[in-house]
Amino acid sequence: MSDEPAFDVGRLARILTLIAVVTAIFLLTASWQLEGATLQVGAVAIGAVAVVTAITGFLIAGGAAYDEAQRL
């Protein structure tokens, strides 16, 4: 391996996996508890939160790579 700083792919993969699992659980729970239009609104809201969380995870991984680059 080189000493050059790189994007932390492992951290990003763990965050995205966690987001996918939690989103799937929330969608399954919503589908059991909600019906009709309420289910659609709930699914969109859950998806929106998942996307924002994924963007945040990407920024955290990018920030870690930037900090590592600045430290070298």
Secondary structure, 3 states (H helix, E strand, C coil): CCCCCCCCHHHHHHHHHHHHHHHHHHHHHHHHHCCHHHHHHHHHHHHHHHHHHHHHHHHHHHHHHHHHHHHC
